[in-house]
């Protein structure tokens, strides 16, 4: 830590002591916030995704006899649809604390949340052997240049840097670009999302993709339309395999497994 970093650390510590932040979930003062607006107690209540889940898209499933027999289970959507990626996984469920964290991070400019949220994804990868020794390159889902200018940062890139730094995996910032400006996917139906994002991405550096195992990184998996379009373009550029990891995944109030 250099002198400037030490000064900033001390300054932030003093400010937190004199003017403690209030947690934006429970509204209690945070004594050691490290600049985060969520306290550790609330952060620890984030609901993580564990087995059983669909082996293809990672959708959480209700335990069944098939799961107990260690059979691979596909959800109904994945039985009907073929994806360009090998499989997708998500660290947590997109509701309550995790949903609030993502909104603060993504829409309110709380970039410091990239560190604890990225750590959540690191912990998931450490526990999940499905990704072990499979990844050559991390590619965050890109923003269109107009959206990047408005927001000031790409949340998926910040998460990717945390993960890449921990595992010493390179992060491709401009390998994949979003060439088409599209309305935000929020509040669109599955069909509308697929149409909205169609042909929105292109691979700008195919030489960095060819023959590699690639991890697409995004913040939220809803229908999979965005990561599928990214995976499709990467496979066209002759990637060896494409995997997907997102911070969170939306789930319906009720869902069932299909053995």
Secondary structure, 3 states (H helix, E strand, C coil): CCHHHHHHHHHHHHHHHHCCEECCCCCCEECCCCCCCCCHHHHCCCCECCCCECCCCCCECCCCHHHHCCCCCCCHHHHHCCCCCCCEEEEEECCHHHHHHHHHHHHCCCCCHHHHHHHHHHHHHHHCHHHCCCCCEEEECCCCHHHHHHHCCCHHHHHHHHHHHHHCCEECCCCEEECCCCCCCCCCCHHHHHHHHCCCEEECCHHHCCCCEEEEEEEEECCCHHHHHHHHHHHHCCCCEEEEEEEEECCCCCCCCCC
